[in-house]
Amino acid sequence: MSNFESLGLSKKLLRAISDEGYDTPTPVQAQCIPLLLDGKDVLGVAQTGTGKTAAFALPVLQKILEKNISHKRQIRALILSPTRELAAQIDERFSVYSKYIDMRHKVIFGGVSQKPQVQSLRKGIDVLVATPGRLLDLMQQGHIHLNNVEFFVLDEADRMLDMGFIRDIKKILKILPRKRQNLLFSATMPTSIANLANSFLNDAQMVDLSPKEITVDRIEQSILFVRKEDKRKLIVNMIKENNVKKGIVFTRTKHGANRLVKQLDKAGIEALAIHGNKSQGARTKALEKFKLGNVPLLVATDIASRGIDVEGVTHVFNFDLPNEPESYVHRIGRTARAGKSGIAFAFCDDSESGYLVGIQNLIGKKIPVIDDHSFHFENAIPKPGQKPGKIKENKNNNSNRNNNNRKYGSKDGNRNNKNSRRR
Ligand code: AMP
């Protein structure tokens, strides 16, 4: 097994890493760091939680150290990230790894005043971490010049594309100097990402740590079948029974997240919501409280949670199953970070069983079922041969399912209607 010393990193970096308590490079670090130090472009298939930030941050810092142009600080490395939270985390990692190095880095993202960002940029920086929108804004206003960028990192490329950043990325790529080193990280590798990678990586080396291999071994996963309207009662029971001190609950929608926080509150369980409708200040505050252990639960949507790196998350709840199977892997990856183990519970109602099929196909195994709970609902179990994907509700031709729904009589029918109005 390799160690950090054998990777060829400078003493100043090794000291910072050792201060952090890292003894062994993670697989993505062991593979990426030598390639990047060697000047290669890298296409990395890896998700957050694998140590990928250090996999690019350490080589970037090493290069800056090796060719120190201290008289004039110009942006030499640009890291693009899809969300503010992730950008802030990457920047925070740069602070940690560069603590013995004379370099400046800065993070910029939208949703907050640009003034302090512009002021820091004026002083000159070596490494810029940015979300695409704010980067383009500040470039167009003439506050940012990218003509000295030697190192370009596109992080979470799949999420970038999901969030509609492709045009922004293309604009930014056009402005960057031709001669530079590139790195693209993505948790998945659909054709759209492969095409994007081909468009700007040169003779890239592939480092593939795709989720199938890494998910899930250290995470104890279970699935609970339940009616939609019983999920709230079930989650209250589960949180109390498991004495959850640091857990993340995922809902599909922002409203769902807000509603659940209120319902948990009524049951005496403190939780904070984190999603795209919350102001940046509220998101940062919620995350900080959660990190410090002042609130035991975050209720999050996928986009807001992506990349959240909080140590010691013991439980992840999929209150709603995600409609993209990859999101399940990202979600449960919030626990079991950096070698620790974790517990992931997923709730599946009868409209979500197709999603469960998709998830089980992706991870290549059946998730163990917990059925000895008060709200177990047989009807939500996928039928033999069921196809992955969304179950269309209230369709006449889906007679089996509708009949089963009817079996529970008008009370459930009414409750379902009420729920669907509120959705
Ligand atoms: P990342 O995938 O970059 O978000 O990193 C996930 C977590 O792993 C962060 O909390 C890092 O501080 C931690 N980490 C990264 N590399 C190592 C390592 N080699 N040993 C132990 N922890 C690490």
Residues whose N, C-alpha, C, O or C-beta is under 5 A from the ligand:
A	BS01	AMP	Y22 D23 T24 P25 T26 Q47 T48 G49 T50 G51 K52 T53 A54 D309 A338
